Amino acid sequence: MALARNEQLDSLPLMKLAAAFSAIALFAVASSAPARANDSEAEWALGGLVLKSNAAISMDREDLFISADEVRVDYTYTNHAPEDREVLIAFPLPAQPDAESYSEYYSYPDWDELEFTTTVNGEKVDYEIADRAILGTRDVTDLIAAEGWPLYWFRDYDFEESLSDLPDTEKKRLEGLGLLKGHDDYGILRVQPAWQVRRSVVRKQVFPAKSTVSVSHRYTPLVGGSVGGMLYPSNRESYPEGIQDYRDKWCTDDSFLAGVDRKLRASPEGKVTYYGETWLGYVLKSGANWLGPIKEFRLVVDKGEPGNLVSFCMDGVRKISPTQFEVVKQNFEPERDLDILLVSFYDIED
């Protein structure tokens, strides 16, 4: 669905660019949107936290609201077993850093700022935090600790620089473990960390026998984004592979791109219109780990301002207000996670 990474900007002077976007707090942040995920049963297996399926508890309803300012998700579960079930519930965040984007040090999200709250049947509950280093599906937290390395390597510029001082034999050993990835730079082996960090919000939950439980999460998302990007017509023409990435991730179809072009052309006299991107992500696939499909699923995406554009990969979308779009599904089995692109436009004096 489309509704009408920063390779190149058009001709906006840098001083004007900085002045304009500092006023609206939209400096380039290329970390992928750190939104949340569906609840999933988990276990502390050898090597870390593992999401698992549950054959006794169904997700009867999921009502999900996503905007750049707030995320709300309400679940209804039923335990179909004849006895109470206590399970470990994990709510995983998207892993950082995003392998598909570039970000400056310290621009990555601080998970502690999410103001995350959970209620069960209306009562607030406590949770724990699990931070793990991962390589694909492999947990390498213990290997990282054994090397004495920082888990959040991408917040430590000096650490990555220190890797260049390692002997080549050590670099190759660590490459063999998968902890580093390297390339030959005119005979010099350059390396950088290869792992991502995933945070999960974890709690124990009792599901009474043959009963239904309501669970709600609320939090302020930490969004990613960029000033400008591949959506400018000149960039699309020069870098067709870049716009294909947008189509794959956010389903930006031709009608969406036409909407962008109309907005960019509609500049007031004496001004030039530029745009900024906001990225939101939600780990949706973990909702498929319960008994059967999600019986009733409802998604509402709020694009913020009526003049913004939004695109995400989902069918059956309908507009329900000047800024909100709704998807309703029955017996829904999510096959991919949810990525949302918001595009805002700004008129700058020429």
C-alpha positions in Angstrom: 0.0 0.0 0.0 1.2 3.5 -0.8 -0.6 6.7 -0.1 -0.4 9.9 -2.1 18.6 6.7 2.7 20.0 9.9 2.0 22.1 9.6 -1.2 21.9 13.1 -2.5 20.0 16.4 -1.8 18.9 18.8 -4.4 20.3 22.3 -4.5 19.2 23.7 -1.1 22.2 25.6 0.4 23.6 23.9 3.5 23.1 27.0 5.7 19.5 27.2 4.7 19.1 23.5 5.2 20.4 23.5 8.7 18.5 26.6 9.8 15.2 25.3 8.4 15.4 21.8 9.8 16.9 22.6 13.2 13.7 24.6 13.7 11.6 21.5 13.2 14.0 19.1 14.9 14.5 16.9 11.9 18.2 16.5 11.5 19.3 13.4 9.8 19.0 10.3 11.9 19.6 7.1 9.9 18.9 4.5 12.6 16.0 2.4 11.6 12.8 3.1 13.5 12.9 1.6 16.9 9.3 0.7 17.4 8.1 -2.4 19.1 6.9 -5.9 18.4 4.1 -8.3 19.1 4.2 -10.3 22.3 5.6 -13.8 21.9 6.3 -16.6 24.3 10.1 -17.0 25.0 12.5 -19.1 26.9 16.0 -18.7 28.3 17.7 -21.3 26.2 21.5 -22.0 26.0 22.9 -18.9 24.3 20.2 -16.4 25.1 16.5 -15.5 24.8 14.6 -17.5 22.2 11.1 -16.8 20.9 8.9 -19.9 20.7 5.4 -21.0 19.8 2.6 -21.7 22.2 0.1 -24.4 21.4 -2.4 -23.7 24.1 -2.9 -19.9 24.1 -4.5 -18.0 21.2 -4.3 -14.3 20.3 -8.0 -13.5 19.8 -7.6 -9.8 19.1 -4.8 -7.3 18.4 -5.7 -3.6 18.1 -2.6 -1.7 17.1 -2.2 2.1 16.7 1.1 3.6 15.4 2.2 7.2 15.0 5.4 9.1 15.3 4.3 10.3 18.7 2.6 7.2 20.3 2.2 3.5 19.9 -0.7 1.6 21.6 -1.4 -2.1 21.3 -4.2 -4.0 23.0 -4.3 -7.8 23.0 -6.9 -10.4 24.1 -5.6 -13.9 24.8 -7.4 -17.1 25.7 -5.8 -20.1 27.4 -7.5 -23.1 26.0 -5.7 -25.6 28.4 -7.5 -27.1 31.4 -4.8 -25.8 33.7 -3.2 -22.4 34.4 -0.1 -21.7 32.2 2.8 -19.5 33.4 4.9 -18.4 30.4 7.8 -16.1 29.8 6.6 -13.3 27.5 9.0 -11.3 25.4 8.3 -8.1 23.4 11.4 -7.8 21.1 12.7 -4.5 19.6 14.1 -4.3 16.1 17.9 -5.0 16.3 20.4 -2.2 16.0 22.3 -1.1 14.0 20.2 -1.5 10.9 22.3 -3.3 8.4 20.7 -1.4 5.6 21.5 2.2 6.8 24.3 4.4 8.0 24.1 6.4 11.2 26.4 8.7 13.1 27.6 7.7 16.5 25.2 8.5 19.3 22.3 8.9 16.9 21.0 5.4 17.7 18.0 5.2 20.0 18.2 5.1 23.8 15.7 2.3 24.7 15.3 3.7 28.2 13.5 6.8 26.8 10.5 4.7 25.5 8.4 5.3 28.6 7.1 1.8 28.1 4.1 0.6 30.3 2.2 -2.7 30.3 -1.1 -3.5 31.9 -2.8 -6.9 32.4 -6.6 -6.7 32.9 -6.1 -3.0 33.6 -3.4 -3.4 36.2 0.1 -2.1 35.6 2.8 -4.9 35.7 6.6 -4.9 36.0 9.0 -6.2 33.4 12.7 -6.9 32.9 15.1 -5.9 30.2 17.1 -8.4 28.2 19.9 -7.0 25.9 21.5 -9.6 23.6 24.2 -9.5 20.8 23.0 -11.4 17.8 24.4 -12.5 14.4 21.3 -13.4 12.4 19.6 -15.9 14.6 22.7 -16.7 16.6 23.2 -15.3 20.1 26.9 -14.2 20.6 26.5 -12.2 23.8 28.8 -14.5 25.7 31.5 -14.3 23.0 31.4 -10.5 23.1 31.7 -10.6 26.9 34.7 -13.0 26.7 36.5 -10.5 24.4 35.8 -7.7 26.9 34.0 -5.7 24.2 31.1 -3.3 24.7 27.7 -4.8 23.7 26.6 -1.5 22.2 29.7 -1.0 20.0 28.0 1.5 17.7 27.9 4.0 20.5 31.7 3.9 21.1 33.7 5.4 18.3 37.0 4.7 20.0 36.2 1.0 20.2 35.8 0.6 16.5 38.9 2.6 15.8 40.8 0.3 18.2 40.1 -2.7 16.0 42.4 -1.3 13.4 45.4 -1.9 15.8 44.7 -5.6 16.1 47.2 -7.9 14.3 45.9 -9.4 11.1 46.0 -12.9 12.6 43.7 -11.7 15.4 41.4 -9.9 12.9 41.1 -13.2 10.9 40.4 -15.2 14.1 37.6 -12.9 15.0 36.3 -12.9 11.5 36.2 -16.7 11.7 34.0 -16.4 14.8 31.7 -14.1 12.9 32.2 -11.2 15.3 34.0 -9.0 12.8 33.5 -8.4 9.1 36.4 -7.1 7.0 37.6 -6.1 3.6 40.9 -5.5 1.9 41.9 -1.9 1.5 45.0 -1.7 -0.7 46.6 -4.5 1.2 45.3 -3.5 4.7 42.7 -5.6 6.3 39.9 -3.2 7.6 37.4 -4.7 10.0 34.3 -3.6 11.9 31.9 -5.2 14.3 29.4 -7.5 12.7 26.8 -8.1 15.5 23.6 -6.3 16.2 22.0 -5.7 19.6 18.4 -6.7 20.3 16.5 -5.6 23.4 13.5 -7.5 24.6 11.0 -6.4 27.3 10.4 -9.6 29.3 7.9 -10.6 31.9 6.2 -13.7 33.4 2.5 -14.0 32.7 0.0 -16.3 34.2 -2.9 -17.3 31.9 -5.7 -18.9 33.9 -7.2 -22.1 32.6 -10.0 -21.7 30.1 -9.9 -17.9 30.6 -9.3 -14.7 28.7 -6.7 -12.1 29.5 -6.3 -8.5 28.2 -2.9 -7.1 27.8 -2.0 -3.5 26.8 1.3 -1.7 25.9 1.8 2.0 25.6 5.0 3.8 24.7 6.6 6.8 22.9 8.4 5.5 19.9 11.9 6.5 19.0 11.7 7.2 15.3 14.4 7.2 12.6 14.5 9.4 9.5 16.5 11.6 7.2 16.4 15.1 5.7 15.6 14.4 2.1 16.4 11.1 0.4 15.8 9.1 -2.8 12.3 10.4 -3.4 13.5 13.5 -5.3 12.8 13.0 -9.0 16.5 13.6 -9.9 17.6 11.1 -7.4 15.2 8.5 -8.6 16.5 9.0 -12.1 20.1 8.8 -11.1 19.8 6.0 -8.6 17.1 3.5 -9.7 18.4 0.9 -7.4 17.8 3.3 -4.5 14.1 3.7 -5.2 13.8 0.0 -5.6 14.8 -0.3 -2.0 11.9 2.0 -1.1 9.5 -0.1 -3.1 10.7 -3.3 -1.4 10.6 -1.9 2.2 7.7 0.6 2.1 5.8 -0.4 -1.1 6.2 3.1 -2.5 4.2 2.6 -5.8 3.9 5.0 -8.8 0.8 6.8 -7.3 2.8 7.6 -4.1 5.7 8.9 -6.1 3.4 11.0 -8.2 2.0 12.4 -4.9 5.5 13.3 -3.9 6.1 15.1 -7.2 2.9 17.1 -6.9 3.9 18.3 -3.4 7.4 19.3 -4.5 6.1 21.2 -7.5 3.5 23.1 -5.5 5.9 25.6 -4.0 4.6 29.1 -2.9 6.0 32.0 -4.8 9.6 32.7 -3.8 10.0 29.4 -2.0 11.3 25.9 -2.8 9.7 22.8 -1.3 11.8 20.1 0.3 10.9 17.0 2.2 12.0 14.9 5.2 11.4 11.2 6.0 10.3 9.6 9.2 10.6 5.8 9.6 8.6 3.6 11.9 9.1 -0.1 12.4 7.1 -2.8 14.2 8.0 -6.5 14.6 4.8 -8.0 13.6 5.8 -11.6 12.7 6.0 -12.7 16.4 2.3 -12.5 16.6 2.2 -15.7 14.6 3.7 -17.7 17.5 0.5 -18.3 19.3 -2.2 -21.0 18.8 -3.7 -20.4 15.3 -3.8 -17.0 13.5 -4.7 -13.7 15.1 -8.5 -14.0 15.1 -9.2 -10.2 14.9 -6.5 -7.8 13.8 -6.9 -4.0 13.5 -4.1 -1.5 12.5 -4.4 2.2 12.5 -1.5 4.3 11.2 -1.6 8.1 11.8 0.5 10.1 9.5 0.6 13.2 11.7 -0.3 16.2 9.5 -3.0 16.1 6.8 -0.3 17.3 4.3 2.0 14.4 5.0 2.2 11.3 2.8 2.5 7.7 4.2 3.4 4.3 2.7 3.5 0.8 4.1 3.1 -2.7 2.8 -0.4 -3.9 3.7 -3.5 -4.5 1.6 -7.0 -3.6 2.5 -6.1 0.0 3.6 -8.9 2.5 3.9 -8.8 6.2 5.0 -10.8 6.8 8.2 -9.8 10.4 8.9 -7.7 13.2 7.4 -4.6 11.6 9.0 -5.5 8.0 9.8 -5.6 4.8 7.8 -7.1 1.5 8.9 -6.5 -2.2 8.1 -8.8 -4.8 9.5 -8.2 -8.5 9.0 -9.7 -11.8 10.2 -7.6 -14.9 11.0 -4.4 -12.9 10.2 -1.0 -14.6 10.1 1.7 -12.0 9.6 4.4 -13.0 7.2 6.6 -9.9 7.4 7.3 -7.1 9.9 5.7 -3.7 9.4 7.7 -0.7 8.1 6.1 2.7 7.7 7.4 5.7 5.8 6.1 9.2 6.6 7.0 12.0 4.3 6.7 15.7 5.4 7.2 18.8 3.2 8.7 22.1 4.0 8.8 25.4 2.1 12.1 27.2 2.3 12.8 30.7 0.9 14.6 30.5 -2.4 
